[in-house]
C-alpha cells in the first residue's frame, strides 16, 4: 500500500491473537503473538525515539493487549476453552554507532500471558513467556559495496508467505544501478514456536530446528515497476518428538521455494502487487514403513490498492491468496503427511504468515482467500485526530482441494470447498507521538466444511495500548 498510515496498524493487529483457541490450538494462537513481536522492526520509524549521546541511542515500549473470545470452538452448545487473554509485551533496545558507518543493535523482550480459561482447561506451556534476547545484530559494510548484517534479525521473503520472522542469520545485500541482490543463511531460534507444533514438546526434550538459505534479486525500472525473483531452501533438523517413537512415525520436511513477482502502479492512484510461488521438496510418508515422498505444490498472492485523493484519504484494497492442497493431508498444520509412500504431496506449506482475518486467520495451506476492505481517516482535519483511522474488511474462504484439510482441525467435512466468511472492523489512533490505541472486532461464520454442531459464529474482540519511550 502507498499510504503509510495503514501499514503499521495492519501489521500490529493482524499478528496478535487472530483465531479461536479451540479451533487452532493454543500454540497457534501464541504464534500470532510472536509474529507481532517479529514484525516490530518494520515499525521502528515511529516507535524508536533516539535518546542519549550522539553515538548511542536507546528506547523501548510497553504494549498491553486484551482479547475476548466467544464460541472459540464454533459451538454455542459447549463452553469456550478460553474466554479472555491478557498479554504484556515489554521491549528495550539500544543502538551503538561507530565511526565508518558500522553499528550494533540489540533488543530485549519480556512477554507475559494471562489466560481466563474454563474449568478443567489446562494452562498452556509457553516457551516464549520469559525474558529473551529479541534482536541482536551488527551492521557493517564489506568490500565497499556490500552491506552485511550478522546476528539475530528479522527476515522476510516477498509478502511473508514462505518466510517471516526473527532468525539467527548472516545477511548480505548489494545494489548495482537498478538491480538489488541479497542472500542469507539462517537458523530458527531456540525458543521459537515452530509452524509444526507436533515437533514442539520441551517437557520431553524435543524441539523444532530449521535451517534456511535464501537469495533475492529485484529490478526497478524507470516507471517505478519492480520485478523480483527469490529462492528459499528450508532444511528440517528437528528432534524426533518425545511422545512419538521413530519406530511409529518419523518426521522430516525439506523444501525449496521459487518465486516470481512484481509490484508497481497501474495509474497514479492504483497500485498492484503479485507473487507466484512453486514449492518442491520431500517429506516422510505415514507409518513405521514410511519412506520419502515428493512435495510439489504452488501458491500465489495478488493485491490491488486504490487510493483516490478524496477527503479522508481512503484506501480500497482487494487481495486474493491461493495455495495448493492434497486429499492425503492430515487435519491441521503439520509436516507429517498422510500421502502414502511413493506418492506426491501437493499441499503447500510455507514458514511465514499473513493477515487473513481476526477471528479465523488461517494459514495459507489448501486454501483460497479473497479479502476486500477500505480504510480512511474521517477526522484528519481535526486537531488531535489526524491519525484516527477506521477500516473494515470482508473475507471469503474456500478449500483448494475439497477432500483435503486446512489449518483449522475442526473443518473436517470432505467433499465441500466452503470454509466460510468473515468480517473485521478496526479503529486505530495515535493521539500522541508515543501512544497508540488499537481496537478490532472480527466475526467468522463457518461454512459447510464444518460439521453440524460446529457452525456457530466465532467472534473476537482485540484491544491494544502501546506506549513508546
C-alpha positions, 0 to 999 in steps of 0.5 A: 500500500502507498499510504503509510498510515495503514501499514503499521496498524495492519501489521500490529493487529493482524499478528496478535491473537487472530483465531479461536483457541479451540479451533487452532490450538493454543500454540497457534494462537501464541504464534500470532503473538510472536509474529507481532513481536517479529514484525516490530522492526518494520515499525521502528520509524515511529516507535524508536525515539533516539535518546542519549549521546550522539553515538548511542541511542536507546528506547523501548515500549510497553504494549498491553493487549486484551482479547475476548473470545466467544464460541472459540470452538464454533459451538454455542452448545459447549463452553469456550476453552478460553474466554479472555487473554491478557498479554504484556509485551515489554521491549528495550533496545539500544543502538551503538554507532561507530565511526565508518558507518558500522553499528550494533543493535540489540533488543530485549523482550519480556512477554507475559500471558494471562489466560481466563480459561474454563474449568478443567482447561489446562494452562498452556506451556509457553516457551516464549513467556520469559525474558529473551534476547529479541534482536541482536545484530551488527551492521557493517559494510564489506568490500565497499559495496556490500552491506552485511548484517550478522546476528539475530534479525528479522527476515522476510521473503516477498509478502511473508508467505514462505518466510517471516520472522526473527532468525539467527542469520548472516545477511548480505545485500548489494545494489548495482544501478537498478538491480538489488541482490541479497542472500542469507543463511539462517537458523530458527531460534531456540525458543521459537514456536515452530509452524509444526507444533507436533515437533514442539514438546520441551517437557520431553526434550524435543524441539523444532530446528530449521535451517534456511538459505535464501537469495533475492534479486529485484529490478526497478525500472524507470516507471517505478515497476519492480520485478523480483525473483527469490529462492528459499531452501528450508532444511528440517533438523528437528528432534524426533518428538518425545511422545512419538517413537521413530519406530511409529512415525518419523518426521522430516520436511525439506523444501525449496521455494521459487518465486516470481513477482512484481509490484508497481502502479497501474495509474497514479492512484492504483497500485498492484502487487503479485507473487507466484510461488512453486514449492518442491521438496520431500517429506516422510510418508505415514507409518513405521514403513514410511519412506520419502515422498515428493512435495510439489505444490504452488501458491500465489498472492495478488493485491490491488490498492486504490487510493483516490485523493478524496477527503479522508484519504481512503484506501480500497484494497482487494487481495486474493491468496491461493495455495495448493492442497492434497486429499492425503493431508492430515487435519491441521498444520503439520509436516507429517503427511498422510500421502502414502509412500511413493506418492506426491504431496501437493499441499503447500506449506510455507514458514511465514504468515499473513493477515487473513482475518481476526477471528479465523486467520488461517494459514495459507495451506489448501486454501483460497482467500479473497479479502476486500476492505477500505480504510480512511481517516474521517477526522484528519482535519481535526486537531488531535485526530489526524491519525484516527483511522477506521477500516473494515474488511470482508473475507471469503474462504474456500478449500483448494482441494475439497477432500483435503484439510486446512489449518483449522482441525475442526473443518473436517467435512470432505467433499465441500470447498466452503470454509466460510466468511468473515468480517473485521472492523478496526479503529486505530489512533495515535493521539500522541507521538508515543501512544497508540490505541488499537481496537478490532472486532472480527466475526467468522461464520463457518461454512459447510466444511464444518460439521453440524454442531460446529457452525456457530459464529466465532467472534473476537474482540482485540484491544491494544495500548502501546506506549513508546519511550 
